[in-house]
Amino acid sequence: MAETVKKIRLATVWLGGCSGCHMSLLDLDEALIDLLTRADLVYGPLVDAKKYPEDVDICLVEGAVTNVENLELARHIRTNTRTVISFGDCAVTGNVTSMRNRIPVSDLLNAVYHEVSAPIGPEALKVLPALLKKVIPLHQAIKVDLFLPGCPPHPERIAAVLQALVNGDDVDLPADMRTFG
């Protein structure tokens, strides 16, 4: 009788960012299919799960923490995940997303929702999550176990990290895979 190997429970999350990191994940192509023979994708924009599950082994978190919902989700992820990976330069440093830190939140909201004639006006502020005073990288909100830089990270870099983790190995990226940008 064949021994059943427990699959890794993998999640991905998209906070304040452009989704480029998730697009790079999809660019794993055939390697993604191989990965999914050893891991179950239990949460993320590619899965129809409404609530972040418990007992996740690995979570790739893309994007900076920009609002109260991001902050709450990040804390929930940390509580329910063994290995949290800061996925891409926005999650690692704040990157482009944090450019709004130069503008006071009240000025930003006024310019976007009050001063322009857009289809979405001040009514949007009733349903949008409250912005944090400053955009922060993921590690300023929660403990992060691994940093996966890149804007977006190259698929080979993503594959190397996930392959090592799924195999139970230490992640030891070559120097050329540890750079930003």
C-alpha positions, 0 to 999 in steps of 0.5 A, spaced: 500 500 500 502 506 497 504 511 503 500 518 503 504 524 503 501 530 507 501 536 502 503 543 504 498 548 505 499 554 501 496 560 501 497 567 497 495 574 499 494 580 495 495 587 500 496 594 497 500 592 491 499 591 483 498 584 483 505 583 479 508 578 484 502 573 483 503 574 475 510 572 476 507 566 480 503 564 475 509 565 470 512 558 474 508 555 468 509 547 468 513 548 475 507 551 478 503 544 476 509 540 479 508 544 485 501 543 486 502 536 486 506 537 493 502 543 495 494 545 496 493 552 494 488 553 500 487 561 499 488 567 495 486 571 489 486 564 485 482 560 490 474 561 491 476 561 499 472 567 503 476 566 509 483 565 511 484 558 513 487 555 520 493 551 519 497 554 513 504 551 512 506 557 507 503 564 505 506 568 500 504 575 502 504 580 496 503 588 497 504 593 503 500 594 509 496 600 507 489 600 511 486 597 517 483 591 513 490 589 511 493 590 518 487 585 521 488 580 515 496 580 516 495 579 523 490 573 522 495 570 517 501 570 522 496 567 527 494 561 522 501 560 518 507 557 520 512 560 515 510 567 512 514 570 506 514 577 505 513 577 497 516 582 493 518 589 494 512 592 496 511 587 502 519 587 503 520 595 503 513 598 502 516 600 495 511 604 490 505 603 494 509 607 500 509 613 495 503 616 498 506 616 505 508 623 503 501 626 503 497 626 509 491 621 509 486 627 509 489 631 503 489 624 499 482 622 500 480 629 499 483 630 492 481 623 490 474 623 493 472 630 493 475 635 489 475 631 482 468 629 478 469 621 478 463 616 478 465 614 485 465 620 490 465 621 497 460 616 498 466 611 497 469 613 504 463 610 507 465 603 505 472 603 504 477 601 509 480 606 513 487 608 510 493 607 515 497 614 517 503 611 513 503 605 508 508 600 512 512 594 509 509 587 512 515 586 517 513 592 521 506 589 522 507 582 523 513 577 524 516 575 517 520 569 516 522 570 509 523 575 505 523 574 497 525 581 494 523 583 486 519 587 483 516 582 481 520 577 484 523 572 478 519 566 477 526 562 478 526 566 485 519 564 487 520 557 485 527 556 488 524 558 495 517 554 494 521 548 492 526 548 498 520 549 503 516 544 500 522 539 500 523 541 508 530 544 506 533 551 508 532 557 503 539 559 501 538 563 495 544 565 490 547 572 491 544 574 484 537 572 487 537 576 493 537 583 489 531 588 489 528 590 483 
